[in-house]
Amino acid sequence: MADVKHYLNDGANRQAAAALAMFQYYLGDGIEASWDDKWSRYTAKIQVARWENCREQGYVLYLRTSDYKHQLNIAFYEHRNSDHIECARWEQITFNAPSLNTPEAADPQDYSYGWENSKSFGYPNKAAEWMFNEFEKFWFEHTKRLTTTTN
């Protein structure tokens, strides 16, 4: 019989996978501020991709505004020397999912400590809650800006 773990592991470590699952739980159907009454749907579409740098395996979440002028990226992974979840937050427009090969993401320093907006959490649920709040604030701020500049 095949080992079930083999089929469930996409390469990310378990702490990152737990943080992603908790983030999806907090997100639910979507960011409330992005609800579109006309089309009866959430317009904020948070995408997920794998994040890797050989030693640290996790995920990157990213969200583009509806006008495609702003994008929030949050990479998260279990730090290689601890069980902490490291979250790196930055804004940068990318064509594909952001990665270490993306110019603003490729910090020549150890990126887990070189980010101005980096956070470290001892529990996956705390990391997920912080990430959810960051995406919610980002969407609200940029949507508010769009509405006030077009009226």
Helices and strands as residue ranges (DSSP letters): H 4-8, H 14-27, G 32-34, E 35-36, E 41-42, E 47-52, E 57-64, E 71-78, E 85-91, G 103-105, H 111-114, E 119-121, H 124-150
